[in-house]
Amino acid sequence: MNAEITPGIHPTALIDPSAEIGRDVEIGPWVIIGPQVTVGDGSQVSARATLERNVRIGERVRVGIGAVLGGDPQDLKYRGEETWVDIGDDTVIREYATINRATAHSVTTKVGKHCFIMSYVHLAHDCLLEDHVMISNGTQLAGHVFVEDHAIISGLCAIHQFVRIGRHSFIGGASRVPQDVPPFVRAVGNPLKLFGLNSVGLQRSGFDEAVLRELKRAYRFCFRSDLNLSQGVEQARAEVELVPEVQQFLEFIEASRRGVGF
């Protein structure tokens, strides 16, 4: 590829011959695109961003100034295996965010479609983000973190390795997250505490009032009763209408390896 005569690609950009650049792509000044990188149609890579190696970017993705994608995993067990970063269509990655490649454990660090990764966010090796995830400025995810769809993580949060963040949950700013956060809830603080359902977010997402009512009942049995967590789950299964969202809430708690003991 000859960057000097390719429309939309600044002549100062350094692009490895093995890189694949789609149609209508904009690549800004001093961008570095390394080996085995794919940039999908209609995407934009802003000035001084670096796609180090083994990065697959979908269509209409925006990569901000100075962002670094595809760096080696910061894991002492890594021995140079071929691993990847995947970014889904229509995702926005803002200035100076960093996303590391995976280890051999999962091979790919993955960000889904329609995600919004704000400035100075770090996604470590083997993280998996589903679709429509939003992470605010300065938040740091350690390795192997799994974030389900439509979760929102506010700024300056620290997420411990192997933590799971449930779908449609909301984590408030400057929180330390050492354990799993169930779907549909609000959590904030250090130590982290739950503060009921993410009611505003769920209403904005069009959740039916009947579903919200049953989720609230299940939440009370699990986290606002005299029962321990396993008893609360059992009681919720006996007394709450098991709509799909309640099933997801209870199954998430039962499957938690790090615990949800807030």
Secondary structure, 3 states (H helix, E strand, C coil): CCHHHCCCECCCCEECCCCEECCCCEECCCCEECCCEEECCCCEECCCCEECCCEEECCCCEECCCCEEEECCCCCCCCCCCCEEEECCCCEECCCCEEECCCCCCCEEEECCCCEECCCCEECCCCEECCCCEECCCCEECCCCEECCCCEECCCCEECCCCEECCCCEECCCCEECCCECCCEEEECCCCEEEEECHHHHHHCCCCHHHHHHHHHHHHHHHCCCCCHHHHHHHHHHHCCCCHHHHHHHHHHHHCCCCCCC
